[in-house]
Amino acid sequence: MYNWKTVLLTIVALVGVKIWSPYLIDNVRWSYFDVLHETKEKEHVEDILLVNIDEKSIEKYGQYPFPRDIYADTLWETHHSNTHVFNILFAEPDRFGGDEVFANALENRLTILSSAPTIQKETGNAPFVNTSVFGDGNIQDHVWNFSGLVSPIPQLQNSAWGMGVTVATPSVANTPNFDGTTRSVPLVIQANGQLYPSLGFETLRAYYDQPNYQTRVTQDAGIEWVKMGRDKPIQTTSSGDLMVSYWNNFDSISFADLKESDIQNKILVYGLTAEGLSNPISTPMGVMYPHEVQAHLIQTVSTGVQIQQSYYFEFLETVLLAIVLLLILVSVYKLPTAFSAITCLGIVLVQVGGSFYVWSSSLVLFDIFWSSISSIVVFGHASFNKYYRTYQEKMQIKKQFQKYLSPDMVEELQKDPSKLKLGGERREMTFMFMDICGFTPISEAYKNRDDPEGLVELINKFLDVQTKIILNNKGTIDKYMGDCIMSFWNAPLDCEDHAELAVKSALEVLVATEKLNEELKPLNLPPINVGIGISTGECIVGNMGSELRFDYSVIGDAVNLGARLEGQTRNYEGVDLLLSERTYQLCPDRAFSEVDKIKVKGKSEEVRIYTPLGTD
């Protein structure tokens, strides 16, 4: 049996890594989600317009920051139906004294200003909208915490219709954005013990004229949802983050051209795009400016089309990973290599297809990357282990049988090692014992010549010829006993005509012996006479021994009978080959003559013995 335990340890390790979720895995995991994100076709948004403070704006209005009366003039000149969202900090008083004019314009238009969180020091806070917290959890344990806010000056704060925080999920470990890509934005954050909404979220609250926010927090799941007024709850991550859908396509306009445009009923999101004024942000859909991110957040919340990804999915991903890897392990050890490879590939494709399906149909982020990679790792490990163990088995079979079986039979055993399980099986077999009769004269002849090496060479030549005959006729060499050969048929491989092949081998041995004697005549050496006994019967065959060392052999009465028949050939002149009655019965196409009816040692009843007529 293949050593599946090491592969099982690999599976446990891979599942453990999934649960531990190291930084590298999360990085690649979220990169896969980015790929899914990119598969979405971009949708054009009519009611959101990006207003860019770009090089053209600087050329028109001069050095940045602009005097705030310029913003005021722009607000007055645009249609009153527009909503103005400034992703621009007005944290310092206007050096040109335009704050009062700008504040007046803010009051007369639906405007939302931005603030920025800080962790450097405690600062003043912006006005906040009342936020109610429900559930048995402590929101401070889950929401992003900051020391304070960098906010617009009070005069502008008091004039604006709303105030939101411009922040993406902090780029720290174990967050969706630790690789620097902004995939989510917190809907609420905490600063100096107070909860504040994000800029995009606050924009919609003011736009829909909602009075407050509600948040549900539980001990197990953290922040479950956030909503404003009577709107439907917005599902978030445990820290209050919302996965942003970045497949929106917004129109844009230069701030320099805004006053001359005829724009109505739009949400205008202001931001800095001129060189050196803003730091672009990496997103799944490429690099964007901060106000673009807020625009995507506004569209995501307003449409209610949410990307779904919760800790429940991560649990299901882990369970799926364990099941998939166990299936691959079983397939490798239970199926042929080609089928197991197809199975593994099919499992990976099903995972990929399923992931794309739930994404395209429900916007559910289901991670299959680690599962797919782990599937390949487990398949490779298990396949290598299986191959190595199979190779070892084949080499063991070759080492054990190459001297006793034909190369074709050895190859067949290598293909199916199960035929060589430790232990035995009962089957009918045919046995042949072959020995040199009258060996003493031959030995004396070589002794007189003082040529012991020649005697050994002669015996080896004889045994080599006879061995090739046996192997060519699908026989198995059991052992060599001096000048005697014991062989058998119908094991370890099935051989229906085992008796016929044994008889055929014996007759070929006799012919080969005559040829060898012709070669010995010029050397004035006595001829070699061979005695052969063949018997057929049921016996036990298999690997006998222990797991550490075993031999493939047989035991049974038919074995003993074959040896007795070989010895009986010396009692009948001119008879070199004797067969048992069962062997005779299994060779109906050959001509035989009954030699005698004898009683052999170990048998209570007499047995009939036969010899073939002719050598064909």
Secondary structure, 3 states (H helix, E strand, C coil): CCCHHHHHHHHHHHHHHHHHCCHHHHHHHHHHHHHHHHCCCCEEEEEEEEEEECHHHHHHHCCCCCCHHHHHHHHHHCCCCCEEEECCCCCCCCCCCCHHHHHHHHHCCEEEEEEEEECCCCCCCCCCCCEEEECCCCHHHCCCEECEEECCCHHHHHHCCEEEECCCCCCCCCCCCCCCECCEEECEEEECCEEEEEHHHHHHHHHCCCCCEEEEEECCCEEEEEEECCCCCEECCCCCEEECCCCEEEEEEEHHHCCCCCCCCCEEEEEECCCCCCCCEEECCEEECHHHHHHHHHHHHHHCCCCECCHHHHHHHHHHHHHHHHHHHHHHHHCCHHHHHHHHHHHHHHHHHHHHHHHHHHCECCCCHHHHHHHHHHHHHHHHHHHHHHHHHHHHHHHHHCCCCCHHHHHHHHHCHHHHCEEEEEEEEEEEEEEEECHHHHHHHHHHCCCHHHHHHHHHHHHHHHHHHHHHCCCEEEEEECCEEEEEECCCCCCCCHHHHHHHHHHHHHHHHHHHHHHHHHHCCCCCEEEEEEEEEEEEEEEEECCCCEEEEEECHHHHHHHHHHHHHHHCCCCCEEEEHHHHHCCCCCCEEEEEEECCCCCCCCEEEEEECCCC
